[in-house]
Structures are given as C-alpha cells and as structure tokens.
Amino acid sequence: MTASIRLQREPFDAAHEAARLLRGRTDVGAVVTFTGICRGEEADAPLVAMTLEHYPGMAEAEVGRHVEAAQRRWPLLGVTVIHRFGRLAPGDQIVLVVTAAAHRQDAFAAAEYLMDYLKTRAPFWKRVETAREAVWVEAKQSDDALAERWMPSPGGRAAAE
C-alpha cells in the first residue's frame, strides 16, 4: 500500500495528488478525496486569518499512526494526507485526505475516519483572528463525538462497523 504524509506551508493540488496516487494502478476501484478549506466566518464574525501550529516530528508521527490504523481497518490501496500549517486566509486549503481502495465503502469510511482523527487527535493548534480578537481554539465536543464512533464498543468492535 502506498502512503504519503506531508505537513507543509505551501498549497497543494488535490487533483494532482489523487492522480499521483493512481499512476500506473489498475487495482483501484474507488478514490475518495476530502479537502478542508478555511471558512470566512468564525463565531459569527468575519475571519481575517487562521494560524495552524504543530510540533514537527510529533505531528507527522501521530498522523502516521492514524494512517496505519486505517490500513489495519480497511483494505486500502493508497493514502495521502497533506496538512498545512502557518497563516491561512479564508478560502485557503487546509487539509487533504485521499484514500484509494478496491471498493467505495472502504475508501469513504477510511477518509472519514482519518478526518475525524485529524480534527481531534493530531497535534495541531489553531488560532483564529477576527476584526475583534485573536483566540486559540478549544477542542469541540461535537468533533470528539464524531471521533468516538470509531472507538471499540463494549463488544469489541467499532461502533461504525
């Protein structure tokens, strides 16, 4: 299985990344791409910018652990995760997850799993700037609830399985 994990300041090209994952492959039946984009509103105020910080080395390792977990759960043929850091403006791309599998259900589930974990477990810190203030963003209970559905249930299987 092909896996690529990159943390970078520079923008990415989602179509190029998906094509790169597929180059020379005929075993892939489904590719799912998700691109997260910086919204222009935050807490009912226009957003000026968002700054994402991370702990180099630790962040890549943590993302890698979640990619490996996705590989164990679903028969994936390829994964690309790109997460940007630095100052981003509304409309800028933040994150890209590309999953490839023989079947669409596996590609969709793995992409959703990876995004839920990137949102809640990856060591990134987000600071949002509006015209009124700049604040560090706290974790959201709604994001944690989405990630919890992938946790093993008392019977030993993940709730979403």
C-alpha positions in Angstrom: 0.0 0.0 0.0 1.2 3.5 -0.9 1.1 6.1 1.9 2.2 9.7 1.8 2.1 12.1 4.8 3.2 15.7 4.4 2.9 18.7 6.6 3.7 21.9 4.7 3.1 25.6 4.4 2.6 25.5 0.6 -0.8 25.0 -1.1 -1.5 21.6 -2.7 -3.3 20.4 -5.8 -5.9 17.8 -4.8 -6.4 16.6 -8.4 -2.6 16.2 -8.9 -2.3 14.3 -5.6 -5.1 11.9 -6.5 -3.6 11.3 -9.9 -0.2 10.6 -8.4 -1.8 8.0 -6.1 -3.4 6.3 -9.1 -0.5 6.5 -11.5 0.1 3.1 -13.1 -2.5 1.3 -11.0 -5.4 -0.8 -12.2 -6.4 -2.4 -8.9 -8.1 0.7 -7.5 -11.9 0.9 -7.9 -12.5 3.9 -5.8 -10.7 7.1 -4.8 -12.2 9.5 -2.2 -10.7 13.0 -1.8 -11.6 15.4 1.0 -10.3 18.9 1.1 -10.8 21.1 4.1 -10.9 24.8 3.4 -10.6 27.8 5.7 -14.0 29.4 6.2 -14.6 33.1 6.2 -16.6 33.2 9.4 -15.7 32.3 13.0 -18.2 32.7 15.9 -20.5 34.9 13.8 -17.6 37.3 12.9 -15.7 37.6 9.6 -12.5 35.7 9.8 -9.3 37.6 8.9 -6.9 34.6 9.2 -6.3 31.3 10.9 -2.9 30.2 12.1 -2.1 26.5 12.5 0.9 25.4 14.5 2.3 21.9 15.1 5.1 20.1 16.8 7.4 19.0 13.9 8.2 15.3 14.1 5.5 14.5 16.6 2.7 15.7 14.3 3.9 13.5 11.4 4.3 10.5 13.7 0.8 11.0 15.1 -0.8 11.3 11.6 1.2 8.2 10.6 -0.2 6.2 13.5 -3.8 7.0 12.3 -2.9 6.2 8.7 -1.6 2.8 9.9 -4.8 2.3 11.9 -6.9 3.0 8.8 -4.8 0.5 6.9 -5.5 -2.2 9.5 -9.3 -1.5 9.5 -9.9 -1.2 5.7 -8.2 -2.9 2.7 -6.7 0.4 1.4 -4.5 0.5 -1.7 -3.2 4.0 -1.1 -3.5 7.0 1.3 -2.3 10.6 1.0 -2.6 13.1 3.9 -1.4 16.6 3.5 -1.9 19.1 6.3 -0.9 22.7 6.0 0.5 24.9 8.8 1.2 28.6 9.1 -1.1 31.6 8.5 -4.1 30.8 6.2 -6.7 33.2 4.8 -10.4 32.4 4.1 -10.6 30.2 1.1 -7.2 28.7 1.5 -6.9 24.9 1.6 -6.0 23.4 5.0 -6.0 19.6 4.7 -6.2 16.9 2.0 -7.1 13.3 2.6 -7.1 10.9 -0.4 -8.0 7.2 0.1 -7.8 4.5 -2.6 -9.4 1.1 -2.3 -10.9 -1.6 -4.5 -14.4 -0.6 -3.2 -16.0 2.7 -2.5 -17.3 1.8 1.0 -13.7 1.2 2.2 -12.4 4.4 0.6 -15.2 6.5 2.1 -15.0 5.0 5.6 -11.2 5.4 5.8 -11.3 9.0 4.6 -14.0 9.9 7.1 -12.1 8.1 9.9 -8.9 9.9 9.1 -10.6 13.3 9.0 -12.3 12.7 12.4 -8.9 11.8 13.9 -7.0 14.6 12.3 -9.6 17.0 13.7 -9.4 15.7 17.2 -6.1 13.9 17.8 -3.5 15.3 15.5 -1.2 17.8 17.4 -2.2 21.0 15.7 -3.1 24.2 17.5 -5.5 26.7 15.8 -5.6 30.4 16.4 -8.3 32.4 14.7 -8.2 36.1 14.0 -11.3 38.3 13.5 -11.6 42.0 13.4 -12.4 41.9 17.2 -9.9 39.4 18.6 -7.4 36.6 18.1 -8.0 33.5 20.1 -6.7 29.9 20.4 -9.5 27.5 19.5 -10.5 24.9 22.1 -11.5 21.3 21.1 -15.1 20.9 20.3 -17.3 18.3 21.9 -19.1 17.7 18.6 -15.8 16.8 16.9 -14.9 14.5 19.8 -18.3 12.8 19.4 -17.6 12.1 15.8 -14.3 10.5 16.5 -15.7 8.4 19.3 -17.9 6.5 16.9 -14.7 4.8 15.6 -13.7 3.6 19.1 -14.3 -0.1 20.0 -17.7 -0.8 21.6 -18.0 -2.9 24.7 -18.5 -5.9 22.4 -15.0 -5.3 21.0 -16.0 -3.9 17.5 -16.1 -0.2 16.5 -19.5 1.4 16.6 -19.4 2.2 12.9 -18.6 -1.3 11.8 
